[in-house]
Amino acid sequence: MVRRGIVAILLIMSLAACDNGVSAPRSRTFSGPAYTLKILASAELDDLAPVLADAAKATGVTVAITPTTSLAGSQTVASGRADGKFDATWLSTNRYLEITPNALVKLDSSAVVMSSPVILGLRASVVHRLGWDAGPVSWADIADAATHRFTFGMADPRASNSGLSALVSVATAVAGRGAALESADVLSAMPALRGFFSGQSVKAASSQELFDDYVRAQAGTAGNPSVDGLVDYESELLSLNASGKLREPLTLIYPSDGAVTADYTLSSLASAPPAAKAAYSRLVGYLDTPDAQRKIMQSTSRRPGVPGVAPNATLGRHHLFELPFPGTITIVDDLISAYYGTLRRPARTAYVLDTSESMTGDRLAGLKAALTQLTGSGSADPGVTFQTREQVTLEPFSTGPRPPTTFDVPATGPQPVLTRIAAFVADLTAGGGTAIYDALVLAYQTVEQQARTDPNRITTIVLLTDGENTVGRDAAAFARFYRTLPPAVTSIPVFPIRFGNGNSAEMTQLAQLTGGRTFDGRNLPLTTVFSLIRGSQ
């Protein structure tokens, strides 16, 4: 779930077995004093609750998880911000730490607990149409077919290990060297990558959000889902099939040339106290047991991480070659730059801006600060600025909406356009009523018209408001309007950001209706909010 466009944040990804010279003690003695182990963990590990409950009974070690993304969690560790706050990390991979200078010294012991490769899941009817029922299918085949013959969703490679792993897999496989990517390989892989990402129609900040977005996207038109499949962890695809939420199950495609695998390394931090390290050793010892490994397979559909424990029938059916992860930060940064510079579909974002009387003072100041930050002014984080090639529409509203103003951020030399956006924002003043839903109607009409002439964009609407509608259409009238829109337009989500104590229930309903999420701009750092929204673009 977070945009990081530059090396440091992104490149904190995974290390296949997190080897910093110290292996995790694999104790078979589990009992010991009660201890609560504070772990910074990938958000998808909430499915381990039954296993961890059993572990607590066996070892006395209770796990308190703080969810994060692998990239953000890795940055937290590398920067030292995890020291003293957490005892351990459990990220989808530690490879980012491995290629980040001086990062591995933050870890004490590490153990691979389970694993899951990043692969493709396609609706069964699409697999049949493509003639892939019998296989084998390579990443090059997938990239070629994605150009015109199927669409897919994938998590943001700036925020998600699954997204970056897919990017690395395609680039490494089509380079054809059988070794970790080098700079020249990134250039040679560009045609295949461009074809692959032309098929991406859904993007999210994390695997969990991607799961939800895909389920919602099925409701496109009756019997005709607007997205054909997902690139994600094998475990997530299997869980999605088992969820009962799909109109049509996904057929899992295991690329014949291999994949990058998440290894879910549980690592104790060097800064953790001795009692925490002892509790960590007991927990790892329990998770190593064949019984615990089987429970993990059963509850999460992840593969065993301990030699000698065989995968179950479903997971053991497919053996994949492990594609190498890049060995330097520079290569990963080159891939990310290529993805956002030329490969991914560009973004279209409509910002619907509440400038009513109730926004006077700190609320309007906060709104202005948030938008100014997106222009790069006053922000040290390039991950929350407007993207190159992004089409930005600003629509202020009060008693009624004002005519929208659109800015196109060029691929090179964007500063003059960003300066004009900042000047537009600086001129905003407050006054009048709050016609939230009238403004949203105009926003949808605007992006629908823009899409007629420029359809190849991932579109989002962001509503910044105090959250209380006072004029014009109400929520019910807006919902009736929304349901008259064509499927291509109803797939555009609204992300409300509240700056006041207005009707939070209505804003939540609005987000649920359109497939977005609501945020509290008073309590959540705006850098975090925009990073999460950016993950969907």
Legacy VTK file of the C-alpha trace (Angstrom):
# vtk DataFile Version 3.0
C-alpha trace
ASCII
DATASET POLYDATA
POINTS 537 float
0.000 0.000 0.000
2.963 3.755 -1.130
4.813 5.626 -3.715
8.584 6.014 -3.369
10.023 6.939 -6.778
13.644 6.903 -5.696
16.103 4.317 -4.721
16.052 4.348 -0.942
12.492 3.416 -0.221
11.923 1.084 -2.978
14.970 -0.794 -2.696
14.483 -2.190 0.590
12.804 -5.201 -0.732
13.684 -8.783 0.015
16.575 -11.060 0.598
15.739 -14.603 -0.277
16.981 -16.059 2.969
18.183 -12.914 4.691
21.738 -14.069 5.292
23.626 -11.475 7.314
26.059 -14.057 8.517
23.856 -15.288 11.369
21.319 -18.063 10.969
18.245 -18.177 13.126
18.583 -20.607 16.001
16.221 -23.467 15.161
15.525 -24.560 18.723
13.274 -27.495 19.519
12.689 -26.197 23.061
9.579 -24.075 22.886
8.585 -23.431 26.484
9.658 -20.313 28.298
8.423 -17.185 30.050
5.498 -15.316 28.559
6.593 -12.604 26.163
4.892 -10.329 23.640
7.049 -10.068 20.523
6.519 -6.807 18.639
6.806 -7.531 14.912
6.713 -5.179 11.915
5.082 -7.416 9.320
3.666 -7.455 5.805
-0.060 -6.741 5.964
-1.077 -9.985 4.256
0.193 -11.995 7.233
-3.075 -11.422 9.066
-4.051 -14.840 7.686
-1.554 -16.428 10.113
-3.736 -15.688 13.163
-4.706 -19.372 13.780
-1.090 -20.525 13.506
0.168 -17.785 15.823
-2.547 -18.595 18.357
-1.260 -22.181 18.470
2.309 -20.887 18.688
1.417 -18.770 21.722
0.018 -21.821 23.513
3.115 -23.879 22.727
5.803 -21.259 23.384
4.355 -18.533 25.596
5.235 -16.048 22.850
2.387 -13.765 21.822
2.874 -11.895 18.559
1.813 -8.241 18.278
1.891 -7.320 14.581
2.101 -3.816 13.145
1.107 -4.141 9.460
3.109 -2.470 6.708
4.247 -3.058 3.142
7.513 -4.839 2.505
9.058 -1.737 0.976
7.955 0.677 3.681
8.888 -1.826 6.383
12.320 -2.312 4.900
12.888 1.432 4.831
11.834 1.654 8.458
14.455 -0.928 9.366
17.234 0.530 7.210
16.673 4.049 8.550
16.885 2.908 12.163
13.294 3.874 12.953
12.503 0.277 13.934
15.219 0.257 16.625
13.677 0.167 20.078
10.136 0.091 18.672
10.053 -3.447 17.272
11.698 -6.716 18.225
11.498 -8.363 14.815
10.343 -8.029 11.223
8.361 -10.466 9.111
8.292 -9.077 5.605
7.512 -10.820 2.353
11.216 -10.576 1.622
14.404 -8.957 2.888
16.077 -8.574 -0.499
15.818 -4.773 -0.336
17.820 -4.816 2.869
20.392 -7.032 1.246
21.100 -4.512 -1.517
20.821 -1.414 0.691
24.221 -0.333 2.051
24.648 -0.885 5.800
21.102 -2.196 6.229
21.799 -5.811 7.184
23.564 -4.765 10.388
20.091 -3.896 11.690
19.193 -7.604 11.728
20.388 -10.234 14.168
18.977 -13.617 13.140
16.758 -14.622 10.226
14.726 -17.639 9.164
12.642 -18.380 6.077
9.257 -19.573 7.354
7.262 -20.032 4.127
7.272 -18.915 0.506
5.026 -18.006 -2.415
5.998 -17.282 -6.044
4.550 -14.359 -8.016
2.637 -15.751 -10.988
-0.352 -15.001 -13.240
-3.950 -16.011 -12.611
-6.390 -15.761 -15.544
-10.078 -16.500 -15.890
-10.460 -20.055 -17.167
-12.312 -18.913 -20.281
-9.468 -16.548 -21.186
-6.883 -19.311 -20.750
-8.903 -21.447 -23.145
-9.261 -18.597 -25.647
-5.487 -18.052 -25.583
-4.828 -21.760 -26.125
-2.895 -22.063 -22.868
-4.815 -24.970 -21.362
-1.958 -27.401 -21.879
0.989 -24.993 -21.507
3.863 -24.367 -21.251
3.627 -20.553 -21.134
6.616 -18.236 -20.733
6.762 -14.647 -19.500
7.479 -13.649 -23.116
4.233 -15.375 -24.159
2.391 -13.543 -21.393
3.872 -10.181 -22.385
2.958 -10.739 -26.029
-0.642 -11.733 -25.246
-1.118 -8.859 -22.787
-0.509 -6.414 -25.625
-3.950 -7.027 -27.126
-5.550 -10.219 -25.870
-6.118 -9.962 -22.100
-6.103 -7.449 -19.234
-4.824 -7.842 -15.697
-4.369 -6.163 -12.352
-1.065 -5.818 -10.493
0.092 -4.084 -7.318
2.266 -0.970 -7.455
5.961 -1.961 -7.752
6.937 1.106 -5.726
4.942 -0.143 -2.771
4.412 -3.874 -3.145
6.825 -6.770 -3.312
4.418 -8.686 -5.562
4.359 -5.805 -8.064
8.114 -5.364 -8.141
8.641 -9.136 -8.320
6.439 -9.262 -11.427
8.400 -6.424 -13.003
11.696 -8.172 -12.217
10.373 -11.541 -13.457
9.323 -10.273 -16.870
12.496 -8.236 -17.380
14.798 -11.065 -16.240
13.034 -13.766 -18.236
12.935 -11.875 -21.526
16.584 -10.800 -21.096
17.322 -14.524 -21.310
20.690 -14.556 -19.575
19.686 -16.722 -16.614
21.431 -14.290 -14.288
20.570 -11.164 -12.330
19.712 -8.156 -14.479
22.316 -5.662 -15.550
21.740 -2.151 -16.918
21.901 -3.257 -20.553
19.284 -5.933 -19.858
16.762 -3.334 -18.715
17.046 -1.582 -22.071
16.776 -4.805 -24.074
13.694 -5.880 -22.089
11.806 -2.643 -22.751
9.773 -3.812 -25.800
8.485 -6.887 -23.962
7.808 -4.863 -20.806
5.931 -2.249 -22.799
3.728 -4.952 -24.292
3.156 -6.565 -20.909
2.061 -3.383 -19.135
-0.203 -2.286 -21.954
-2.546 -4.964 -20.593
-2.583 -3.619 -17.046
-6.029 -2.198 -16.329
-6.105 -2.301 -12.510
-3.440 -1.128 -10.096
-3.412 -1.119 -6.286
-0.981 -0.346 -3.501
-0.949 -3.882 -2.100
-1.997 -7.455 -2.784
-4.891 -7.101 -0.361
-6.280 -4.037 -2.147
-5.746 -5.754 -5.488
-7.819 -8.701 -4.236
-10.706 -6.365 -3.332
-10.447 -4.361 -6.549
-10.554 -7.481 -8.692
-13.644 -8.796 -6.931
-15.352 -5.455 -7.516
-14.200 -5.241 -11.148
-16.086 -8.435 -11.938
-19.291 -6.433 -11.711
-18.373 -4.554 -14.908
-21.091 -5.823 -17.232
-23.139 -8.932 -16.661
-21.010 -11.987 -17.383
-18.208 -9.851 -18.791
-15.686 -8.866 -16.102
-13.599 -5.857 -17.038
-10.368 -7.492 -15.827
-9.232 -10.911 -17.027
-6.787 -11.781 -14.268
-4.182 -10.837 -11.692
-0.424 -10.980 -11.285
0.078 -11.779 -7.619
1.353 -14.295 -5.104
0.316 -17.885 -5.736
-1.123 -17.928 -2.214
-3.327 -14.898 -2.866
-4.632 -16.349 -6.122
-5.463 -19.659 -4.455
-7.188 -17.836 -1.590
-9.177 -15.760 -4.065
-10.382 -18.917 -5.815
-11.379 -20.397 -2.462
-13.165 -17.241 -1.289
-16.409 -17.920 -3.108
-16.422 -14.334 -4.407
-15.533 -15.024 -8.038
-17.935 -15.424 -10.925
-15.298 -17.452 -12.719
-12.289 -19.135 -11.097
-8.747 -18.181 -11.982
-6.460 -20.675 -13.683
-2.958 -20.304 -12.293
-0.266 -19.857 -14.957
3.195 -20.957 -13.825
5.695 -19.373 -16.257
8.016 -21.950 -17.751
11.021 -19.640 -17.353
10.533 -19.167 -13.605
9.417 -16.533 -11.121
10.582 -14.393 -8.213
9.441 -15.860 -4.907
8.502 -14.156 -1.651
10.277 -15.987 1.160
8.612 -14.425 4.221
11.758 -14.164 6.321
11.214 -13.722 10.063
14.127 -11.654 11.413
15.047 -10.503 14.897
16.446 -6.990 15.137
19.927 -6.405 16.462
18.496 -3.694 18.740
16.013 -6.085 20.397
16.576 -6.923 24.088
17.854 -10.402 25.056
14.395 -11.516 26.228
12.942 -10.665 22.819
15.670 -12.594 21.017
15.041 -15.616 23.228
11.297 -15.403 22.501
12.066 -15.059 18.787
14.162 -18.249 18.913
11.307 -20.177 20.553
8.791 -18.886 18.012
11.006 -19.836 15.046
11.581 -23.252 16.560
7.852 -23.867 16.749
7.186 -22.551 13.223
9.876 -24.927 11.909
8.018 -28.016 13.050
6.274 -30.185 10.432
2.960 -29.702 12.227
3.232 -25.884 12.143
4.371 -25.937 8.519
1.336 -28.009 7.545
-0.952 -25.585 9.381
0.654 -22.696 7.504
0.052 -24.430 4.168
-3.543 -25.182 5.100
-4.464 -21.698 6.361
-2.447 -19.511 3.948
-1.722 -21.602 0.797
1.965 -20.701 1.131
4.710 -23.234 0.512
6.796 -24.656 3.383
9.998 -22.854 4.234
11.762 -25.714 5.978
13.756 -28.374 4.089
12.274 -31.804 4.539
8.672 -30.624 4.828
6.928 -31.509 1.586
4.367 -29.164 0.036
0.799 -30.418 -0.143
-0.696 -31.802 -3.352
-1.818 -28.397 -4.667
1.442 -26.581 -3.993
3.713 -29.495 -4.846
2.312 -29.874 -8.348
4.378 -27.011 -9.781
8.133 -26.611 -9.411
9.413 -23.221 -10.513
12.887 -22.032 -11.398
13.788 -19.146 -9.090
14.600 -16.057 -11.133
17.404 -13.983 -9.583
16.644 -10.658 -7.962
18.784 -7.658 -9.057
21.994 -7.346 -7.099
22.131 -3.563 -6.887
19.882 -0.677 -5.992
20.702 0.958 -9.303
19.082 -1.810 -11.364
15.900 -1.775 -9.297
15.766 1.996 -9.575
16.200 1.732 -13.352
13.250 -0.686 -13.534
11.019 1.547 -11.443
11.990 4.628 -13.444
11.186 2.793 -16.677
7.848 1.633 -15.302
6.733 5.129 -14.356
8.469 6.875 -17.204
7.240 4.903 -20.210
5.771 1.496 -19.347
2.721 1.926 -17.178
-0.479 3.525 -18.330
-0.357 7.206 -17.302
-2.633 8.551 -14.592
-5.617 10.870 -14.861
-6.615 12.434 -11.532
-9.484 14.810 -10.850
-9.125 16.716 -7.568
-12.506 17.934 -6.292
-11.692 20.738 -3.836
-14.021 21.995 -1.114
-13.642 25.789 -0.835
-16.878 26.414 1.114
-17.187 28.735 4.111
-16.761 25.802 6.501
-13.251 25.258 5.124
-12.078 28.714 6.247
-8.870 28.769 8.249
-6.859 25.661 9.058
-8.940 23.362 6.841
-8.349 25.314 3.643
-4.732 25.819 4.667
-4.383 22.050 5.030
-5.974 21.452 1.639
-3.633 23.975 0.014
-0.606 22.475 1.747
-1.555 18.991 0.553
-1.884 20.049 -3.078
1.210 22.246 -2.986
3.120 19.257 -1.688
2.072 17.327 -4.782
3.829 19.901 -6.958
7.085 19.104 -5.153
7.166 22.380 -3.240
7.951 21.840 0.419
8.102 18.057 0.040
11.268 16.002 0.403
9.512 12.873 -0.793
9.265 12.575 -4.585
6.860 9.684 -4.044
3.988 12.080 -3.323
4.431 14.485 -6.221
2.409 14.543 -9.423
3.590 11.863 -11.821
5.152 12.529 -15.187
2.570 12.128 -17.976
-0.230 12.590 -15.421
-3.322 14.560 -16.430
-4.421 16.661 -13.445
-7.839 18.313 -13.226
-8.595 20.742 -10.381
-12.259 21.445 -9.672
-12.961 23.811 -6.740
-16.515 23.936 -5.423
-18.630 25.667 -2.805
-22.329 26.413 -3.369
-21.740 24.902 -6.802
-18.787 23.528 -8.763
-16.494 25.868 -10.654
-15.386 24.989 -14.191
-12.593 22.399 -14.006
-9.039 23.357 -15.012
-6.829 20.630 -16.503
-3.032 20.458 -16.507
-0.962 17.895 -18.428
2.320 17.081 -16.687
4.895 16.308 -19.407
7.286 13.368 -19.345
10.271 15.740 -19.275
10.648 19.241 -17.916
7.480 19.223 -15.770
8.399 22.152 -13.507
6.598 24.949 -15.447
3.326 22.981 -15.296
3.843 22.191 -11.617
4.432 25.876 -10.942
1.126 26.746 -12.640
-0.680 24.173 -10.514
0.852 25.630 -7.355
-0.252 29.132 -8.393
-3.805 27.904 -9.035
-3.928 26.348 -5.569
-2.522 29.453 -3.894
-5.423 31.530 -5.286
-8.143 29.370 -3.694
-10.391 31.195 -1.219
-13.254 29.999 0.990
-16.911 31.029 0.930
-20.419 29.712 0.280
-22.147 26.376 0.810
-20.919 22.814 0.260
-22.249 21.054 -2.858
-20.198 17.853 -2.634
-22.376 15.677 -4.835
-22.997 18.300 -7.523
-19.225 18.686 -7.740
-18.720 14.927 -8.035
-21.291 14.728 -10.831
-19.313 17.323 -12.788
-16.066 15.471 -12.038
-17.427 12.222 -13.453
-18.785 14.013 -16.505
-15.390 15.649 -17.019
-13.308 12.470 -16.811
-15.816 10.627 -18.993
-15.401 13.277 -21.675
-11.604 13.209 -21.320
-11.602 9.425 -21.705
-13.395 9.640 -25.045
-10.358 11.267 -26.661
-7.652 9.747 -24.415
-8.856 6.377 -23.054
-5.533 4.793 -22.149
-5.221 6.144 -18.614
-5.821 4.880 -15.076
-8.322 7.390 -13.678
-8.992 8.419 -10.081
-11.119 11.089 -8.399
-9.844 12.580 -5.113
-12.294 14.552 -2.963
-10.819 16.922 -0.376
-13.575 18.227 1.924
-14.770 18.805 5.467
-17.244 16.016 4.705
-20.611 17.745 5.175
-22.875 18.298 2.146
-25.230 21.289 2.529
-26.369 22.275 -0.987
-27.650 20.547 -4.130
-27.892 16.802 -4.665
-27.789 14.527 -1.658
-26.036 11.151 -1.385
-29.044 9.225 -2.692
-29.379 11.453 -5.762
-25.682 11.056 -6.498
-25.965 7.262 -6.194
-28.802 7.275 -8.742
-26.663 9.361 -11.128
-23.647 7.094 -10.598
-25.608 3.979 -11.506
-26.535 5.493 -14.879
-22.882 5.759 -15.906
-21.315 3.220 -18.271
-19.140 0.478 -16.699
-15.902 2.106 -17.874
-16.801 5.186 -15.815
-18.199 3.436 -12.732
-14.821 1.681 -12.484
-13.317 5.082 -11.524
-12.986 5.245 -7.724
-13.480 8.262 -5.440
-11.027 8.714 -2.557
-12.507 11.151 0.007
-10.002 12.932 2.262
-11.762 14.609 5.194
-10.432 17.802 6.776
-13.265 18.284 9.269
-15.863 16.631 11.476
-18.489 16.265 8.751
-20.514 13.233 7.790
-17.919 10.463 7.917
-20.574 7.782 7.314
-21.571 9.402 4.000
-17.950 9.659 2.913
-17.434 5.978 3.722
-20.555 5.073 1.734
-19.292 7.179 -1.174
-15.962 5.337 -1.176
-17.702 1.961 -0.983
-20.089 2.851 -3.805
-17.262 3.835 -6.169
-14.586 1.373 -5.073
-12.333 3.892 -3.332
-11.201 4.414 0.257
-11.779 7.231 2.733
-9.008 8.943 4.701
-8.936 11.302 7.675
-6.677 14.178 6.661
-6.541 15.442 10.246
-4.987 12.340 11.811
-3.151 10.565 9.005
-0.029 12.190 7.505
-0.857 13.486 4.056
2.303 11.927 2.653
0.888 8.556 3.677
-2.560 9.365 2.257
-1.235 10.395 -1.137
1.187 7.485 -1.229
-1.720 5.086 -0.734
-3.814 6.806 -3.392
-0.831 6.881 -5.761
-0.618 3.106 -5.408
-3.925 2.855 -7.273
-2.777 4.982 -10.224
LINES 1 538
537 0 1 2 3 4 5 6 7 8 9 10 11 12 13 14 15 16 17 18 19 20 21 22 23 24 25 26 27 28 29 30 31 32 33 34 35 36 37 38 39 40 41 42 43 44 45 46 47 48 49 50 51 52 53 54 55 56 57 58 59 60 61 62 63 64 65 66 67 68 69 70 71 72 73 74 75 76 77 78 79 80 81 82 83 84 85 86 87 88 89 90 91 92 93 94 95 96 97 98 99 100 101 102 103 104 105 106 107 108 109 110 111 112 113 114 115 116 117 118 119 120 121 122 123 124 125 126 127 128 129 130 131 132 133 134 135 136 137 138 139 140 141 142 143 144 145 146 147 148 149 150 151 152 153 154 155 156 157 158 159 160 161 162 163 164 165 166 167 168 169 170 171 172 173 174 175 176 177 178 179 180 181 182 183 184 185 186 187 188 189 190 191 192 193 194 195 196 197 198 199 200 201 202 203 204 205 206 207 208 209 210 211 212 213 214 215 216 217 218 219 220 221 222 223 224 225 226 227 228 229 230 231 232 233 234 235 236 237 238 239 240 241 242 243 244 245 246 247 248 249 250 251 252 253 254 255 256 257 258 259 260 261 262 263 264 265 266 267 268 269 270 271 272 273 274 275 276 277 278 279 280 281 282 283 284 285 286 287 288 289 290 291 292 293 294 295 296 297 298 299 300 301 302 303 304 305 306 307 308 309 310 311 312 313 314 315 316 317 318 319 320 321 322 323 324 325 326 327 328 329 330 331 332 333 334 335 336 337 338 339 340 341 342 343 344 345 346 347 348 349 350 351 352 353 354 355 356 357 358 359 360 361 362 363 364 365 366 367 368 369 370 371 372 373 374 375 376 377 378 379 380 381 382 383 384 385 386 387 388 389 390 391 392 393 394 395 396 397 398 399 400 401 402 403 404 405 406 407 408 409 410 411 412 413 414 415 416 417 418 419 420 421 422 423 424 425 426 427 428 429 430 431 432 433 434 435 436 437 438 439 440 441 442 443 444 445 446 447 448 449 450 451 452 453 454 455 456 457 458 459 460 461 462 463 464 465 466 467 468 469 470 471 472 473 474 475 476 477 478 479 480 481 482 483 484 485 486 487 488 489 490 491 492 493 494 495 496 497 498 499 500 501 502 503 504 505 506 507 508 509 510 511 512 513 514 515 516 517 518 519 520 521 522 523 524 525 526 527 528 529 530 531 532 533 534 535 536
